[in-house]
């Protein structure tokens, strides 16, 4: 498995023909899929808060979403859960990723 940063799409990357037809086919398929690919710009970045708290935040959001979808909670309850996780680290995650992204792309 390659690290994400070495497999990101890049405008200045060159693809050379190979003697292996499978390598050439893979390169052609990657080129075709590049117009549809949705990349995650923070995947190669780091957030300490994400690393330590994301599982709890995600579970809280999923529980609130499921309760809302099952009619066991109102939209206000769902929005309240979102505000709760914002204060429990979600805002910190957003801030840390924003800062890391700005440093990486400076």
KAUR-V652169 format. One line per field, one symbol per residue. phi: phi as a letter, one per 30 degrees, with the letter a starting at -180 (. if undefined). psi: psi as a letter, one per 40 degrees, with the letter a starting at -180 (. if undefined). burial: I if it has 9 or more other ideal C-beta (glycine too) atoms within 8 Angstrom, else O. A space follows every 50 residues. Layout:
# KAUR-V652169
phi: ???
psi: ???
burial: ???
This chain:
# KAUR-V652169
phi: .ddeddcddbdcdcccdcdcdddddddddddddddcdcccdcddcbbdde dcbdedddddddddddddddicbcdddddddddddddckddddedddddd ddddcd
psi: hiiddeeihhdeiihiiiehddddddddddddedeehhiheedeiihddd ddeddddddddddddddddeeeiiddddddddddddeeeddddddddddd dddde.
burial: OOOOOOOOOOOOOOOOOOOOOOOIOOIOOOOOOOOOOOOOOIOOIOIOII OOIIOOIOOIIOIIIOIIOOOOOOOOIIOOIIOIIOOIIIOIIOOIIOOI IOOOOO
